[in-house]
Amino acid sequence: MTASITSTEAPDGPVTSGFWGLTLGSIGVVFGDIGTSPLYAFHEAVRGAAHGQPVSRVMVLGVLSLILWALLIVVTAKYVLLLLRADNNGEGGTLSLMALGQRALGRRSWFLMALGVVGASMFIGDSMITPAISVLSAVEGLKLATPAFEHYVVPLTVLILTLLFAVQSKGTALVASAFGPVMVVWFTVLAVLGAVHIADDPSVLAAINPYYALQFLLSHGTIGLVTLGAVFLAVTGGEALYADLGHFGRKPIQSAWMFFVLPALLINYFGQGALVLSDPSAIEHSFYRMVPEHFVLPLVGLATAATVIASQAVITGAYSLVYQAVQLGLLPRFEVRFTSETHAGQIYLPRVNRLLLIGVMLLVLLFHTPSNLASAYGIAVSTTMVADGIMGFIVIWKLWNWRAATAAAVILPFVVVDISFFSANLLKLLEGAWVPLLFGVIMAGTIWTWRRGSGILIQKTRRIEVPLDDLIRSLEKRPPHIVKGTAVFLTSDPSFVPTALLHNLKHNKVLHEHNVVLTIETAHTPRVDLSERFRMERISDKFFKVRLRFGYMEQPNVPKALAIARKQGWQFDIMSTSFFVSRRSLKASAQSGMPLWQDHLFIALSRSANDATDYFQIPTGRVVEVGTQVTI
């Protein structure tokens, strides 16, 4: 869900000279997750359909037909043809869709906020499950090469994943340069293997008829619904198509999917189906049974490389999503490291990396096999897709100005399909689906606590704050001692006196000759034009109000943004400027309006937040911190 290439092409713009490079990059990054699904999706779906019984022709054709139409409806129609057009200034993804919906409504909607939070939480859960199930599935092929490797599958998986997370801090530029070519080889191998084995039983092509999918679901009752949950494994990763819109552009992603990735996947699935029809025992390792025994190890190596790429994509996608959440005020500030001077999408969040590593390792050690993990996998992605569908309706209706009935007629079938997949995966609740649901609840609870606690904190501080205009009038009547230089006071509400300014006057009894009340805003667009970055208002001889605006995918840099003020006549000099920051010390209170456990969680989140001076890239030598105590 992240990218190593930053697109300069507008999603709706003409094909540029970089089109093929962007298309190759999208193959390497966007389709890693869905591209490794053939390792386990068909195998798990047919086993679910068999439910311990011998594999039959009806099962194979039913599963193949379900996979085919799931890929066409959920991925191709919903994401590739529809939602890729719903871009927020060129950016896609769950939080971008949420911001787009709120802009369409013209107000902050708690319903949309809840959908965005749930979708984002579930995607982060998916970011832990994808590396675990993908690498386990690839390495499990070693058992087919020789049973002696059986006891080394989990340790080897742990080693590969540990190395993968260890190199995240170095950036993905070097690895990313190989993503595209490796995945082109991977999809080519998928297509070749599938084409070879379709000849084993060409009648497998009958599964193109949706009759087989419907017949299977209607005639198998609960087993059909369970199988539908396993079939969903074939479309996991489809949401990445939309999430990576800003990195590659709409046309490269659509072209790569329609003319290369989708055909390769379908050919491989049908090849696996033909192989199992001709030899039902092949279902145990249907993917690796497509090659002769002496080619198993090379295929395991290629599959491992592909799964590492798929894992890399969702890991860095989680970084991007958390960064967006921080910028939108849904989470406290995390340390962000930009690992590339040229590609803004390449970021590294140390704390998120550690949490993901712990989560992935727990999943591998808890579930041991891809089959066990498969039960936990689909629920996370299906929840995100349901949220995307509902928010998509609001965007199509309000922003695209379609009639409500027309918008509903377009999006409702997709939402119904997504809810069907969600319901099917919910049947696996006790088998492992509880894992991402539990994580989603924890993540959503954390975001809710942060938002609620921040609101209460603002209300408490507002009670003791003084209107800025009143203070300025008071200072004009009885001016304190004036010192040279510029003082910048950070605040979230420029209408009231920043706490640091009050304490500076109270304890130091001085006022600078130039005082700037600085407010930093995050827009609901990914990026803000430089012409809208800086706005200054002179309110007295010694006071100015300055507002800096950043997009939710931009790196806030206060000194660099303030330098723009020179064009408006303000001579900003960093060496004669002091930045005053208020640091609050929070204490829990039973009368805060939140349960005590939530108070303690909010305080812990506040303490864990990255320092404001680091986050806004203010030189530490120019910062004065003023401490205050607040009971919450």
C-alpha positions as CSV (number, residue, x, y, z in Angstrom):
1,M,0.0,0.0,0.0
2,T,2.9,2.2,-0.3
3,A,5.2,3.1,-3.1
4,S,8.8,3.5,-4.1
5,I,7.8,5.7,-7.1
6,T,6.1,9.0,-6.8
7,S,3.8,9.7,-9.6
8,T,3.9,13.0,-11.4
9,E,0.9,12.0,-13.5
10,A,-2.5,13.2,-12.6
11,P,-4.9,10.3,-12.2
12,D,-7.1,11.5,-15.0
13,G,-4.3,13.0,-17.1
14,P,-2.8,11.8,-20.3
15,V,-0.3,9.0,-20.6
16,T,3.1,10.4,-20.1
17,S,6.6,9.2,-21.0
18,G,6.8,7.6,-17.5
19,F,3.7,5.5,-18.0
20,W,5.5,2.2,-18.5
21,G,7.7,2.9,-15.5
22,L,4.7,3.6,-13.4
23,T,3.0,0.5,-14.7
24,L,6.0,-1.6,-13.8
25,G,6.2,0.0,-10.4
26,S,2.5,-0.7,-9.7
27,I,3.0,-4.4,-10.6
28,G,5.8,-4.6,-8.0
29,V,4.1,-2.7,-5.2
30,V,0.3,-2.6,-5.7
31,F,-0.3,-6.2,-6.6
32,G,2.1,-8.0,-4.2
33,D,-0.6,-9.0,-1.8
34,I,-3.3,-10.2,-4.2
35,G,-0.6,-11.7,-6.5
36,T,0.5,-14.2,-3.8
37,S,-3.0,-15.4,-3.1
38,P,-2.7,-18.4,-5.5
39,L,-0.3,-19.9,-2.9
40,Y,-3.2,-20.6,-0.6
41,A,-6.6,-19.2,-1.8
42,F,-7.8,-22.1,-4.1
43,H,-6.3,-24.7,-1.8
44,E,-8.1,-23.3,1.3
45,A,-11.4,-22.7,-0.5
46,V,-11.7,-26.3,-2.0
47,R,-10.7,-27.8,1.4
48,G,-13.4,-25.7,3.0
49,A,-15.9,-26.9,0.4
50,A,-14.9,-30.5,0.9
51,H,-15.2,-30.2,4.7
52,G,-13.4,-33.5,5.1
53,Q,-15.2,-35.3,2.2
54,P,-13.5,-36.3,-1.1
55,V,-13.0,-33.4,-3.6
56,S,-15.7,-33.5,-6.3
57,R,-16.1,-31.8,-9.7
58,V,-19.0,-29.6,-8.4
59,M,-16.7,-28.3,-5.6
60,V,-13.9,-27.4,-7.9
61,L,-16.0,-25.7,-10.5
62,G,-18.1,-23.9,-7.9
63,V,-14.9,-22.6,-6.1
64,L,-13.3,-21.5,-9.4
65,S,-16.5,-19.7,-10.5
66,L,-16.7,-17.9,-7.2
67,I,-13.1,-16.8,-7.4
68,L,-13.5,-15.6,-11.0
69,W,-16.6,-13.5,-10.2
70,A,-15.2,-12.2,-6.9
71,L,-12.2,-10.9,-8.8
72,L,-14.4,-9.4,-11.5
73,I,-17.0,-7.8,-9.2
74,V,-15.0,-6.8,-6.0
75,V,-11.7,-5.9,-7.5
76,T,-12.3,-5.0,-11.2
77,A,-15.7,-3.4,-11.1
78,K,-15.6,-1.8,-7.6
79,Y,-12.0,-0.7,-7.2
80,V,-10.5,-0.6,-10.7
81,L,-13.4,0.9,-12.6
82,L,-15.3,2.9,-9.9
83,L,-13.4,3.9,-6.8
84,L,-10.1,4.7,-8.6
85,R,-12.0,7.7,-9.9
86,A,-12.8,8.9,-6.4
87,D,-9.4,10.6,-5.7
88,N,-8.7,13.2,-3.0
89,N,-6.4,15.5,-5.0
90,G,-4.8,12.4,-6.6
91,E,-4.7,10.3,-3.4
92,G,-6.7,7.2,-2.5
93,G,-7.2,4.9,0.5
94,T,-9.6,4.6,3.4
95,L,-8.7,7.8,5.2
96,S,-8.5,9.7,1.9
97,L,-12.0,8.5,1.2
98,M,-13.2,9.6,4.6
99,A,-11.7,13.0,4.1
100,L,-13.3,13.2,0.7
101,G,-16.7,12.3,2.2
102,Q,-16.4,14.9,4.9
103,R,-15.5,17.5,2.3
104,A,-18.6,16.4,0.2
105,L,-20.9,16.8,3.2
106,G,-19.3,20.1,4.1
107,R,-19.0,19.2,7.8
108,R,-17.3,16.7,10.1
109,S,-19.4,13.6,10.3
110,W,-18.9,11.2,13.2
111,F,-20.5,8.4,11.1
112,L,-17.8,8.9,8.4
113,M,-15.2,9.2,11.0
114,A,-16.2,5.9,12.5
115,L,-16.2,4.2,9.1
116,G,-12.7,5.6,8.4
117,V,-11.4,4.6,11.8
118,V,-12.8,1.0,11.5
119,G,-11.4,0.6,8.0
120,A,-8.0,1.9,8.9
121,S,-7.8,-0.2,12.0
122,M,-8.6,-3.3,10.1
123,F,-6.1,-2.5,7.4
124,I,-3.4,-2.3,10.1
125,G,-4.5,-5.7,11.3
126,D,-4.2,-6.9,7.7
127,S,-0.6,-5.5,7.7
128,M,0.2,-8.0,10.4
129,I,-1.6,-11.0,8.9
130,T,-0.3,-10.6,5.3
131,P,3.4,-11.1,6.1
132,A,2.6,-14.0,8.4
133,I,0.3,-16.0,6.0
134,S,2.2,-15.1,2.8
135,V,5.7,-16.1,4.0
136,L,4.4,-19.2,5.8
137,S,2.7,-20.3,2.6
138,A,5.8,-19.8,0.5
139,V,8.1,-21.6,3.0
140,E,5.7,-24.4,3.5
141,G,6.6,-25.6,0.0
142,L,9.8,-27.0,1.5
143,K,7.8,-29.8,3.1
144,L,6.9,-30.9,-0.4
145,A,10.5,-31.0,-1.5
146,T,11.4,-33.1,1.5
147,P,9.5,-34.0,4.7
148,A,12.7,-33.3,6.6
149,F,12.1,-29.6,6.3
150,E,8.7,-29.8,8.1
151,H,10.2,-28.7,11.5
152,Y,12.0,-25.8,9.9
153,V,9.1,-24.0,8.3
154,V,8.2,-21.9,11.4
155,P,11.8,-21.0,12.4
156,L,12.7,-20.1,8.8
157,T,9.5,-18.0,8.5
158,V,10.5,-16.2,11.8
159,L,14.0,-15.6,10.5
160,I,12.8,-14.1,7.1
161,L,10.3,-11.8,8.8
162,T,12.8,-10.7,11.4
163,L,15.2,-9.7,8.7
164,L,12.4,-8.0,6.7
165,F,11.5,-5.8,9.7
166,A,15.1,-5.2,10.6
167,V,15.9,-3.5,7.2
168,Q,12.9,-1.2,7.2
169,S,14.9,1.6,8.8
170,K,17.2,1.6,5.8
171,G,14.4,2.6,3.4
172,T,12.9,0.6,0.6
173,A,14.7,2.3,-2.4
174,L,17.1,-0.5,-3.1
175,V,14.7,-3.3,-2.6
176,A,11.9,-1.4,-4.4
177,S,14.0,-1.1,-7.6
178,A,13.7,-4.9,-7.9
179,F,10.0,-5.1,-7.0
180,G,8.6,-4.7,-10.5
181,P,10.9,-7.1,-12.3
182,V,10.5,-9.8,-9.7
183,M,6.8,-9.6,-9.7
184,V,6.7,-9.6,-13.5
185,V,8.6,-12.9,-13.4
186,W,6.2,-14.1,-10.7
187,F,3.0,-13.3,-12.6
188,T,4.6,-14.8,-15.8
189,V,5.3,-18.0,-14.0
190,L,1.8,-18.1,-12.6
191,A,0.3,-17.7,-16.1
192,V,2.7,-20.3,-17.7
193,L,2.0,-22.9,-15.0
194,G,-1.7,-22.3,-15.2
195,A,-1.8,-22.5,-19.0
196,V,0.2,-25.8,-19.0
197,H,-2.2,-27.5,-16.5
198,I,-5.5,-26.3,-18.0
199,A,-4.7,-28.9,-20.6
200,D,-5.1,-31.6,-17.9
201,D,-8.8,-31.1,-18.0
202,P,-10.0,-28.3,-20.4
203,S,-13.6,-28.7,-19.1
204,V,-12.5,-26.6,-16.1
205,L,-13.2,-23.6,-18.3
206,A,-16.9,-24.2,-17.8
207,A,-16.5,-22.4,-14.4
208,I,-16.6,-19.1,-16.3
209,N,-20.4,-19.6,-16.2
210,P,-21.6,-18.0,-12.9
211,Y,-24.2,-20.7,-12.8
212,Y,-21.7,-23.0,-11.1
213,A,-21.0,-20.4,-8.4
214,L,-24.7,-19.8,-7.6
215,Q,-25.5,-23.5,-7.7
216,F,-22.7,-24.3,-5.3
217,L,-23.8,-21.6,-2.8
218,L,-27.5,-22.5,-3.0
219,S,-27.0,-26.2,-2.7
220,H,-24.4,-26.3,0.1
221,G,-26.0,-24.2,2.8
222,T,-23.6,-23.3,5.6
223,I,-20.7,-25.1,3.9
224,G,-21.2,-22.8,0.9
225,L,-21.0,-19.7,3.2
226,V,-17.8,-21.1,4.9
227,T,-16.4,-21.7,1.4
228,L,-17.3,-18.1,0.4
229,G,-15.2,-16.9,3.3
230,A,-12.2,-18.9,2.0
231,V,-12.8,-17.7,-1.6
232,F,-12.4,-14.1,-0.3
233,L,-8.7,-14.9,0.2
234,A,-8.4,-14.5,-3.6
235,V,-9.3,-10.8,-3.4
236,T,-7.4,-9.8,-0.3
237,G,-5.1,-7.0,-1.4
238,G,-7.7,-5.5,-3.8
239,E,-8.1,-2.5,-1.5
240,A,-4.4,-1.7,-2.3
241,L,-5.4,-0.8,-5.8
242,Y,-7.2,2.3,-4.5
243,A,-4.8,3.0,-1.7
244,D,-1.8,3.4,-4.1
245,L,-3.7,5.7,-6.5
246,G,-1.6,8.7,-5.5
247,H,1.7,6.9,-6.0
248,F,1.2,5.6,-9.5
249,G,-1.9,7.2,-11.1
250,R,-5.1,5.6,-12.2
251,K,-4.2,4.5,-15.8
252,P,-1.0,2.6,-14.9
253,I,-2.8,0.7,-12.2
254,Q,-5.8,-0.1,-14.4
255,S,-3.6,-1.2,-17.3
256,A,-1.4,-3.4,-15.2
257,W,-4.5,-5.1,-13.6
258,M,-6.6,-5.5,-16.7
259,F,-4.0,-6.7,-19.2
260,F,-1.4,-8.5,-17.0
261,V,-2.2,-9.2,-13.4
262,L,-5.8,-10.3,-13.7
263,P,-5.2,-12.7,-16.7
264,A,-2.2,-14.3,-14.9
265,L,-4.2,-14.9,-11.7
266,L,-7.2,-16.4,-13.5
267,I,-5.1,-18.6,-15.7
268,N,-3.3,-19.9,-12.6
269,Y,-6.5,-20.6,-10.6
270,F,-8.0,-22.4,-13.6
271,G,-4.8,-24.4,-14.0
272,Q,-4.9,-25.4,-10.3
273,G,-8.5,-26.4,-10.8
274,A,-7.8,-28.6,-13.9
275,L,-4.9,-30.2,-12.0
276,V,-7.2,-31.1,-9.1
277,L,-9.9,-32.4,-11.4
278,S,-7.4,-34.8,-13.0
279,D,-5.8,-35.7,-9.7
280,P,-7.9,-34.9,-6.6
281,S,-5.0,-35.7,-4.2
282,A,-3.2,-32.7,-5.6
283,I,-5.4,-30.4,-3.5
284,E,-3.1,-30.8,-0.5
285,H,-0.4,-28.7,-2.3
286,S,-2.2,-27.6,-5.4
287,F,0.1,-24.7,-6.2
288,Y,3.5,-26.5,-5.7
289,R,2.1,-29.7,-7.4
290,M,2.0,-27.7,-10.6
291,V,5.7,-28.1,-11.1
292,P,7.9,-31.3,-11.3
293,E,9.5,-32.3,-8.0
294,H,13.0,-31.0,-8.9
295,F,11.5,-27.5,-9.6
296,V,9.8,-27.2,-6.2
297,L,12.8,-25.5,-4.5
298,P,13.3,-22.8,-7.2
299,L,9.6,-22.1,-7.1
300,V,9.7,-21.9,-3.2
301,G,12.5,-19.3,-3.7
302,L,10.6,-17.2,-6.2
303,A,7.4,-17.5,-4.0
304,T,9.4,-16.4,-1.0
305,A,10.7,-13.3,-2.9
306,A,7.1,-12.5,-4.0
307,T,5.7,-12.8,-0.5
308,V,8.5,-10.7,1.0
309,I,7.5,-8.0,-1.6
310,A,3.8,-8.4,-0.7
311,S,4.8,-8.1,3.0
312,Q,6.9,-5.0,2.3
313,A,4.0,-3.3,0.5
314,V,1.6,-3.7,3.4
315,I,4.2,-2.9,6.1
316,T,5.1,0.4,4.4
317,G,1.4,0.9,3.7
318,A,0.8,0.7,7.5
319,Y,3.4,3.4,8.0
320,S,1.6,5.6,5.5
321,L,-1.8,5.0,7.0
322,V,-0.6,5.7,10.6
323,Y,1.1,8.9,9.4
324,Q,-2.1,10.1,7.8
325,A,-4.0,9.3,11.0
326,V,-1.5,11.3,13.0
327,Q,-1.9,14.3,10.6
328,L,-5.7,14.0,10.9
329,G,-5.5,14.1,14.7
330,L,-6.6,10.5,15.2
331,L,-3.5,9.4,16.9
332,P,-0.6,11.1,18.9
333,R,2.5,12.2,17.1
334,F,4.9,9.3,16.2
335,E,8.5,9.7,15.2
336,V,8.6,9.8,11.4
337,R,11.8,9.2,9.4
338,F,11.9,10.1,5.8
339,T,14.2,7.5,4.2
340,S,14.4,9.1,0.7
341,E,15.3,12.6,-0.4
342,T,13.3,12.2,-3.6
343,H,10.3,9.9,-2.8
344,A,8.0,11.4,-0.2
345,G,6.1,8.0,0.1
346,Q,9.1,6.3,1.7
347,I,8.8,6.8,5.4
348,Y,9.7,4.8,8.4
349,L,7.9,4.8,11.8
350,P,10.1,3.0,14.4
351,R,7.4,2.5,17.0
352,V,4.9,1.2,14.4
353,N,7.6,-1.1,13.0
354,R,8.2,-2.7,16.4
355,L,4.5,-3.2,17.1
356,L,4.0,-4.8,13.7
357,L,6.9,-7.1,14.2
358,I,5.6,-8.2,17.6
359,G,2.1,-8.8,16.1
360,V,3.4,-10.8,13.1
361,M,5.6,-13.0,15.3
362,L,2.7,-13.7,17.7
363,L,0.5,-14.7,14.7
364,V,3.2,-17.1,13.3
365,L,3.9,-18.7,16.7
366,L,0.2,-18.9,17.6
367,F,-1.2,-20.3,14.3
368,H,1.8,-22.2,12.9
369,T,0.2,-22.9,9.5
370,P,-1.3,-20.8,6.6
371,S,-4.5,-22.9,6.9
372,N,-5.0,-21.8,10.5
373,L,-4.2,-18.2,9.7
374,A,-6.6,-18.2,6.7
375,S,-9.5,-18.1,9.2
376,A,-8.2,-14.8,10.6
377,Y,-7.3,-13.2,7.3
378,G,-10.5,-12.4,5.4
379,I,-12.4,-10.6,8.2
380,A,-9.9,-7.7,8.3
381,V,-10.0,-6.9,4.6
382,S,-13.8,-7.5,4.2
383,T,-14.5,-5.0,6.9
384,T,-12.3,-2.4,5.2
385,M,-14.1,-3.1,1.9
386,V,-17.5,-2.6,3.5
387,A,-16.4,0.7,4.9
388,D,-15.0,1.8,1.6
389,G,-18.3,0.9,-0.1
390,I,-20.5,2.9,2.2
391,M,-18.1,6.0,2.1
392,G,-18.0,5.6,-1.7
393,F,-21.8,6.0,-1.8
394,I,-21.6,9.3,0.0
395,V,-18.8,10.6,-2.3
396,I,-20.7,9.5,-5.5
397,W,-24.0,11.0,-4.2
398,K,-22.8,14.3,-2.7
399,L,-19.5,15.0,-4.4
400,W,-20.2,13.7,-7.9
401,N,-23.7,15.1,-7.6
402,W,-25.5,11.9,-8.7
403,R,-29.1,11.3,-7.7
404,A,-29.3,9.3,-4.5
405,A,-31.2,6.5,-6.2
406,T,-28.6,6.2,-9.0
407,A,-25.7,6.3,-6.6
408,A,-27.4,3.5,-4.5
409,A,-28.1,1.4,-7.6
410,V,-24.4,1.6,-8.5
411,I,-22.8,1.0,-5.1
412,L,-25.4,-1.1,-3.3
413,P,-24.6,-4.4,-5.2
414,F,-20.9,-4.0,-4.2
415,V,-21.8,-3.4,-0.6
416,V,-24.1,-6.4,-0.6
417,V,-21.3,-8.6,-2.0
418,D,-18.9,-7.1,0.6
419,I,-21.3,-7.8,3.5
420,S,-21.8,-11.4,2.2
421,F,-18.0,-11.9,2.4
422,F,-17.9,-10.3,5.8
423,S,-20.7,-12.5,7.1
424,A,-19.0,-15.6,5.6
425,N,-15.7,-14.7,7.4
426,L,-17.6,-14.0,10.6
427,L,-18.4,-17.7,10.8
428,K,-14.7,-18.3,11.5
429,L,-14.9,-16.1,14.6
430,L,-13.8,-18.9,17.0
431,E,-11.2,-20.3,14.5
432,G,-9.1,-17.1,14.3
433,A,-11.3,-14.3,13.0
434,W,-11.3,-12.9,16.5
435,V,-7.7,-11.8,16.2
436,P,-8.2,-9.0,13.7
437,L,-11.5,-8.1,15.3
438,L,-9.8,-7.8,18.7
439,F,-7.0,-5.7,17.2
440,G,-9.6,-3.5,15.4
441,V,-11.4,-2.9,18.7
442,I,-8.2,-2.0,20.5
443,M,-7.1,0.3,17.7
444,A,-10.5,1.9,17.4
445,G,-10.6,2.3,21.2
446,T,-7.2,3.9,21.2
447,I,-8.3,6.4,18.5
448,W,-11.6,7.1,20.3
449,T,-9.7,7.7,23.6
450,W,-7.2,10.1,21.9
451,R,-10.0,12.1,20.2
452,R,-12.2,12.2,23.4
453,G,-9.3,13.0,25.7
454,S,-8.0,15.7,23.4
455,G,-11.5,17.3,23.3
456,I,-11.7,17.3,27.1
457,L,-8.2,18.7,27.4
458,I,-9.1,21.6,25.1
459,Q,-12.3,22.3,27.1
460,K,-10.4,22.3,30.4
461,T,-7.6,24.6,29.2
462,R,-10.2,26.9,27.5
463,R,-11.8,27.7,30.9
464,I,-8.6,29.4,32.1
465,E,-7.6,30.9,28.8
466,V,-7.7,34.7,28.1
467,P,-8.9,36.1,24.8
468,L,-5.9,37.4,22.9
469,D,-7.5,40.8,22.1
470,D,-8.1,41.4,25.8
471,L,-4.4,40.7,26.6
472,I,-3.2,43.0,23.8
473,R,-5.3,45.9,25.1
474,S,-4.0,45.3,28.6
475,L,-0.4,45.2,27.4
476,E,-0.9,48.5,25.5
477,K,-2.0,50.2,28.6
478,R,0.7,48.8,30.8
479,P,3.6,47.5,28.6
480,P,6.1,45.2,30.2
481,H,9.8,45.3,29.5
482,I,10.4,44.8,25.8
483,V,13.3,42.7,24.5
484,K,14.7,42.4,21.0
485,G,13.9,39.5,18.7
486,T,10.9,37.4,17.7
487,A,8.9,35.0,19.8
488,V,6.7,32.4,18.2
489,F,4.0,30.8,20.4
490,L,2.4,27.6,19.2
491,T,-1.3,27.2,19.9
492,S,-4.3,25.3,18.5
493,D,-6.7,28.3,18.9
494,P,-5.3,31.7,17.9
495,S,-8.4,33.5,19.5
496,F,-6.9,32.8,23.0
497,V,-3.6,33.6,24.5
498,P,-1.2,30.7,24.2
499,T,-0.3,29.2,27.7
500,A,3.4,29.7,27.0
501,L,2.9,33.4,26.4
502,L,0.9,33.9,29.7
503,H,3.6,32.1,31.7
504,N,6.4,34.1,29.9
505,L,4.7,37.3,31.0
506,K,3.9,36.1,34.5
507,H,7.3,34.7,35.4
508,N,9.8,36.5,33.1
509,K,7.8,39.8,32.9
510,V,9.1,40.5,29.4
511,L,7.6,40.8,25.9
512,H,9.5,40.4,22.6
513,E,9.4,43.2,20.1
514,H,7.7,40.8,17.6
515,N,5.3,38.1,18.8
516,V,3.8,35.5,16.6
517,V,0.8,33.4,17.6
518,L,1.3,30.4,15.4
519,T,-1.4,27.9,14.5
520,I,-0.7,24.7,12.4
521,E,-3.6,23.2,10.6
522,T,-3.9,19.9,8.8
523,A,-6.0,20.1,5.6
524,H,-8.4,17.4,4.4
525,T,-6.4,17.2,1.2
526,P,-3.1,15.2,0.8
527,R,-1.1,18.3,0.0
528,V,-1.5,22.0,0.2
529,D,-0.4,24.4,-2.5
530,L,2.5,26.7,-1.5
531,S,0.3,29.7,-2.1
532,E,-2.0,28.5,0.7
533,R,0.7,27.4,3.1
534,F,1.2,30.7,4.9
535,R,-1.2,33.3,6.0
536,M,-0.3,36.3,8.3
537,E,-2.5,38.9,10.0
538,R,-1.1,41.9,11.9
539,I,-3.3,42.5,15.0
540,S,-1.1,45.2,16.7
541,D,2.4,46.7,16.5
542,K,3.9,43.8,18.3
543,F,1.5,40.9,17.6
544,F,0.9,38.8,14.5
545,K,-1.3,35.8,13.8
546,V,0.2,33.2,11.5
547,R,-1.5,30.1,10.2
548,L,0.4,27.3,8.5
549,R,-1.5,24.7,6.5
550,F,-0.1,21.2,5.6
551,G,-1.7,18.4,3.8
552,Y,-2.2,15.1,5.8
553,M,0.5,13.4,3.7
554,E,3.0,16.2,4.0
555,Q,5.9,16.5,6.4
556,P,5.4,19.6,8.6
557,N,8.4,21.9,8.5
558,V,7.7,25.1,10.4
559,P,11.0,27.0,9.8
560,K,10.8,26.3,6.1
561,A,7.1,27.3,5.9
562,L,7.8,30.5,7.9
563,A,10.5,31.5,5.4
564,I,7.7,32.0,2.9
565,A,6.7,35.0,5.0
566,R,9.6,37.0,3.5
567,K,7.6,37.2,0.3
568,Q,4.9,39.0,2.3
569,G,7.3,41.5,3.9
570,W,8.1,39.8,7.2
571,Q,11.8,39.5,7.7
572,F,11.9,36.0,9.4
573,D,15.4,35.2,10.8
574,I,15.6,31.8,12.5
575,M,18.7,33.0,14.6
576,S,16.8,35.8,16.2
577,T,13.6,33.8,16.8
578,S,12.6,31.8,19.9
579,F,9.8,29.2,19.7
580,F,7.8,28.9,22.9
581,V,6.1,25.5,23.4
582,S,3.8,24.6,26.3
583,R,4.4,21.1,27.7
584,R,1.4,19.8,29.7
585,S,1.8,17.4,32.6
586,L,-1.4,15.4,32.8
587,K,-3.0,13.9,35.9
588,A,-6.0,11.5,36.0
589,S,-9.2,12.5,37.7
590,A,-12.4,10.6,38.5
591,Q,-14.4,13.7,37.4
592,S,-12.8,14.0,34.0
593,G,-15.8,12.8,32.0
594,M,-14.0,9.6,31.0
595,P,-13.6,6.3,32.8
596,L,-10.4,6.1,34.9
597,W,-8.9,3.5,32.6
598,Q,-9.4,5.8,29.6
599,D,-7.8,8.7,31.5
600,H,-4.7,6.5,32.1
601,L,-4.6,5.4,28.5
602,F,-4.9,9.0,27.2
603,I,-2.1,10.1,29.6
604,A,0.1,7.2,28.4
605,L,-0.6,8.1,24.7
606,S,0.3,11.8,25.5
607,R,3.6,10.8,27.1
608,S,4.4,8.5,24.2
609,A,3.8,11.3,21.6
610,N,6.8,12.5,19.7
611,D,8.2,15.9,20.9
612,A,6.4,18.7,19.0
613,T,9.8,20.4,18.2
614,D,11.0,17.3,16.5
615,Y,7.7,16.6,14.7
616,F,7.5,20.2,13.3
617,Q,11.3,20.2,12.7
618,I,12.0,23.2,14.9
619,P,15.7,23.6,15.8
620,T,16.0,22.5,19.4
621,G,18.4,25.4,20.2
622,R,15.7,27.9,19.4
623,V,13.0,26.3,21.7
624,V,11.8,27.4,25.1
625,E,9.5,24.9,26.9
626,V,7.0,26.0,29.5
627,G,5.5,23.3,31.7
628,T,2.0,23.3,33.1
629,Q,-0.1,20.7,35.0
630,V,-3.6,19.8,33.9
631,T,-6.0,17.4,35.7
632,I,-8.0,15.3,33.2
